[in-house]
Amino acid sequence: MSTLDDWIMRAAGDLGLPPDSITADLRAELLDVTRDAAHGVARVAGPLTCYLIGVAVGRGDPPHAALATLKASLAQQLANQTDESDSGSERES
């Protein structure tokens, strides 16, 4: 078992959650969204985005639905940033 797996199991136990609370697929999706938020918005957006997903799941949203919502939002954010930077380069020409 990896150090990450050990930590996830320990953290889950400390929070009174089952050790398999984060499946391998869910972990991969969370890490992808965290990476995209950290690189596309701001570095600190990564962990805060994961926290928001956890809050949404805590209120009853399915994890994959919360992830899909924020993936779509991040895609829109990045598209808007690209459009804005493209507009800026056209003005400079």
C-alpha atoms as an extended CHARMM CRD file, in Angstrom:
* protein
*
        93  EXT
         1         1  MET       CA              0.0000000000        0.0000000000        0.0000000000  PROA      1               0.0000000000
         2         2  SER       CA              1.2440000000        3.5030000000       -0.7890000000  PROA      2               0.0000000000
         3         3  THR       CA              1.7620000000        6.3730000000        1.6000000000  PROA      3               0.0000000000
         4         4  LEU       CA             -1.2490000000        8.0740000000       -0.0130000000  PROA      4               0.0000000000
         5         5  ASP       CA             -3.4340000000        5.0070000000        0.5150000000  PROA      5               0.0000000000
         6         6  ASP       CA             -2.2800000000        4.7940000000        4.1350000000  PROA      6               0.0000000000
         7         7  TRP       CA             -3.1060000000        8.4840000000        4.6620000000  PROA      7               0.0000000000
         8         8  ILE       CA             -6.5410000000        8.2270000000        3.0230000000  PROA      8               0.0000000000
         9         9  MET       CA             -7.4450000000        5.2400000000        5.1950000000  PROA      9               0.0000000000
        10        10  ARG       CA             -6.1820000000        6.9840000000        8.3370000000  PROA      10              0.0000000000
        11        11  ALA       CA             -7.9330000000       10.2790000000        7.5390000000  PROA      11              0.0000000000
        12        12  ALA       CA            -11.1710000000        8.4360000000        6.7360000000  PROA      12              0.0000000000
        13        13  GLY       CA            -10.9460000000        6.5460000000       10.0190000000  PROA      13              0.0000000000
        14        14  ASP       CA            -10.1860000000        9.6990000000       11.9870000000  PROA      14              0.0000000000
        15        15  LEU       CA            -13.3100000000       11.2870000000       10.4900000000  PROA      15              0.0000000000
        16        16  GLY       CA            -15.4410000000        8.2250000000       11.2450000000  PROA      16              0.0000000000
        17        17  LEU       CA            -15.7720000000        7.3330000000        7.5590000000  PROA      17              0.0000000000
        18        18  PRO       CA            -15.3850000000        3.9040000000        5.9830000000  PROA      18              0.0000000000
        19        19  PRO       CA            -11.8400000000        3.2410000000        4.7350000000  PROA      19              0.0000000000
        20        20  ASP       CA            -13.0920000000        2.8650000000        1.1570000000  PROA      20              0.0000000000
        21        21  SER       CA            -14.7600000000        6.3000000000        1.1200000000  PROA      21              0.0000000000
        22        22  ILE       CA            -12.6280000000        7.3880000000       -1.8430000000  PROA      22              0.0000000000
        23        23  THR       CA            -12.5220000000        4.8240000000       -4.6230000000  PROA      23              0.0000000000
        24        24  ALA       CA             -9.6430000000        4.8480000000       -7.1200000000  PROA      24              0.0000000000
        25        25  ASP       CA            -11.9370000000        6.3660000000       -9.7860000000  PROA      25              0.0000000000
        26        26  LEU       CA            -13.2170000000        9.0710000000       -7.4390000000  PROA      26              0.0000000000
        27        27  ARG       CA             -9.6640000000        9.8600000000       -6.3240000000  PROA      27              0.0000000000
        28        28  ALA       CA             -8.5530000000       10.2690000000       -9.9450000000  PROA      28              0.0000000000
        29        29  GLU       CA            -11.4910000000       12.5780000000      -10.7060000000  PROA      29              0.0000000000
        30        30  LEU       CA            -10.8780000000       14.6760000000       -7.5750000000  PROA      30              0.0000000000
        31        31  LEU       CA             -7.2020000000       15.0280000000       -8.4300000000  PROA      31              0.0000000000
        32        32  ASP       CA             -8.0430000000       16.0300000000      -12.0160000000  PROA      32              0.0000000000
        33        33  VAL       CA            -10.4690000000       18.7350000000      -10.9010000000  PROA      33              0.0000000000
        34        34  THR       CA             -8.0300000000       19.9200000000       -8.2400000000  PROA      34              0.0000000000
        35        35  ARG       CA             -5.2480000000       20.1690000000      -10.8150000000  PROA      35              0.0000000000
        36        36  ASP       CA             -7.4480000000       22.0120000000      -13.3030000000  PROA      36              0.0000000000
        37        37  ALA       CA             -8.6050000000       24.4930000000      -10.6560000000  PROA      37              0.0000000000
        38        38  ALA       CA             -5.0680000000       25.0430000000       -9.3790000000  PROA      38              0.0000000000
        39        39  HSD       CA             -3.6410000000       25.6480000000      -12.8550000000  PROA      39              0.0000000000
        40        40  GLY       CA             -6.6340000000       27.3200000000      -14.4860000000  PROA      40              0.0000000000
        41        41  VAL       CA             -7.8470000000       29.5900000000      -11.6930000000  PROA      41              0.0000000000
        42        42  ALA       CA             -5.2430000000       29.9320000000       -8.9370000000  PROA      42              0.0000000000
        43        43  ARG       CA             -3.1310000000       27.4500000000       -7.0150000000  PROA      43              0.0000000000
        44        44  VAL       CA             -5.2150000000       27.7970000000       -3.8520000000  PROA      44              0.0000000000
        45        45  ALA       CA             -8.3850000000       27.0750000000       -5.8500000000  PROA      45              0.0000000000
        46        46  GLY       CA             -7.4150000000       23.3880000000       -5.9740000000  PROA      46              0.0000000000
        47        47  PRO       CA             -7.9140000000       22.4080000000       -2.3370000000  PROA      47              0.0000000000
        48        48  LEU       CA            -10.7740000000       24.8610000000       -1.8890000000  PROA      48              0.0000000000
        49        49  THR       CA            -12.5560000000       23.2980000000       -4.8750000000  PROA      49              0.0000000000
        50        50  CYS       CA            -12.1890000000       19.8480000000       -3.2710000000  PROA      50              0.0000000000
        51        51  TYR       CA            -13.6390000000       21.2610000000       -0.0720000000  PROA      51              0.0000000000
        52        52  LEU       CA            -16.6400000000       22.6500000000       -1.9690000000  PROA      52              0.0000000000
        53        53  ILE       CA            -17.1860000000       19.2620000000       -3.6130000000  PROA      53              0.0000000000
        54        54  GLY       CA            -17.1410000000       17.6970000000       -0.1330000000  PROA      54              0.0000000000
        55        55  VAL       CA            -19.6980000000       20.2090000000        1.1260000000  PROA      55              0.0000000000
        56        56  ALA       CA            -21.9520000000       19.4390000000       -1.8650000000  PROA      56              0.0000000000
        57        57  VAL       CA            -21.6170000000       15.6910000000       -1.2280000000  PROA      57              0.0000000000
        58        58  GLY       CA            -22.3180000000       16.2550000000        2.4700000000  PROA      58              0.0000000000
        59        59  ARG       CA            -25.5830000000       17.9640000000        1.5980000000  PROA      59              0.0000000000
        60        60  GLY       CA            -26.5660000000       14.9640000000       -0.5240000000  PROA      60              0.0000000000
        61        61  ASP       CA            -25.2220000000       15.5220000000       -4.0440000000  PROA      61              0.0000000000
        62        62  PRO       CA            -23.6930000000       12.3990000000       -5.5990000000  PROA      62              0.0000000000
        63        63  PRO       CA            -19.8950000000       12.7990000000       -5.8120000000  PROA      63              0.0000000000
        64        64  HSD       CA            -19.7810000000       12.3240000000       -9.5750000000  PROA      64              0.0000000000
        65        65  ALA       CA            -22.5430000000       14.9170000000      -10.0880000000  PROA      65              0.0000000000
        66        66  ALA       CA            -20.6800000000       17.5140000000       -7.9990000000  PROA      66              0.0000000000
        67        67  LEU       CA            -17.4920000000       16.7430000000       -9.9170000000  PROA      67              0.0000000000
        68        68  ALA       CA            -19.2550000000       17.0100000000      -13.2710000000  PROA      68              0.0000000000
        69        69  THR       CA            -20.7550000000       20.3700000000      -12.3080000000  PROA      69              0.0000000000
        70        70  LEU       CA            -17.3720000000       21.8330000000      -11.3960000000  PROA      70              0.0000000000
        71        71  LYS       CA            -15.6090000000       20.2550000000      -14.3870000000  PROA      71              0.0000000000
        72        72  ALA       CA            -18.1070000000       22.0560000000      -16.6280000000  PROA      72              0.0000000000
        73        73  SER       CA            -17.6560000000       25.2880000000      -14.6870000000  PROA      73              0.0000000000
        74        74  LEU       CA            -13.8720000000       25.0560000000      -14.9580000000  PROA      74              0.0000000000
        75        75  ALA       CA            -14.0980000000       24.3680000000      -18.6870000000  PROA      75              0.0000000000
        76        76  GLN       CA            -16.2290000000       27.4870000000      -19.0960000000  PROA      76              0.0000000000
        77        77  GLN       CA            -13.8050000000       29.5170000000      -16.9540000000  PROA      77              0.0000000000
        78        78  LEU       CA            -10.8460000000       28.4020000000      -19.0610000000  PROA      78              0.0000000000
        79        79  ALA       CA            -12.7240000000       29.0790000000      -22.3020000000  PROA      79              0.0000000000
        80        80  ASN       CA            -13.5570000000       32.5950000000      -21.0970000000  PROA      80              0.0000000000
        81        81  GLN       CA             -9.9200000000       33.2050000000      -20.1790000000  PROA      81              0.0000000000
        82        82  THR       CA             -8.8210000000       32.0110000000      -23.6190000000  PROA      82              0.0000000000
        83        83  ASP       CA            -11.3880000000       34.2640000000      -25.3090000000  PROA      83              0.0000000000
        84        84  GLU       CA            -10.2330000000       37.2400000000      -23.2430000000  PROA      84              0.0000000000
        85        85  SER       CA             -6.5590000000       36.6490000000      -24.0150000000  PROA      85              0.0000000000
        86        86  ASP       CA             -7.3530000000       36.1590000000      -27.7260000000  PROA      86              0.0000000000
        87        87  SER       CA             -9.2440000000       39.4610000000      -27.7140000000  PROA      87              0.0000000000
        88        88  GLY       CA             -6.2980000000       41.1590000000      -26.0420000000  PROA      88              0.0000000000
        89        89  SER       CA             -3.8670000000       39.9040000000      -28.6910000000  PROA      89              0.0000000000
        90        90  GLU       CA             -6.1590000000       41.0820000000      -31.4800000000  PROA      90              0.0000000000
        91        91  ARG       CA             -6.2170000000       44.5790000000      -29.9550000000  PROA      91              0.0000000000
        92        92  GLU       CA             -2.4220000000       44.6220000000      -29.7620000000  PROA      92              0.0000000000
        93        93  SER       CA             -2.0910000000       43.7910000000      -33.4940000000  PROA      93              0.0000000000
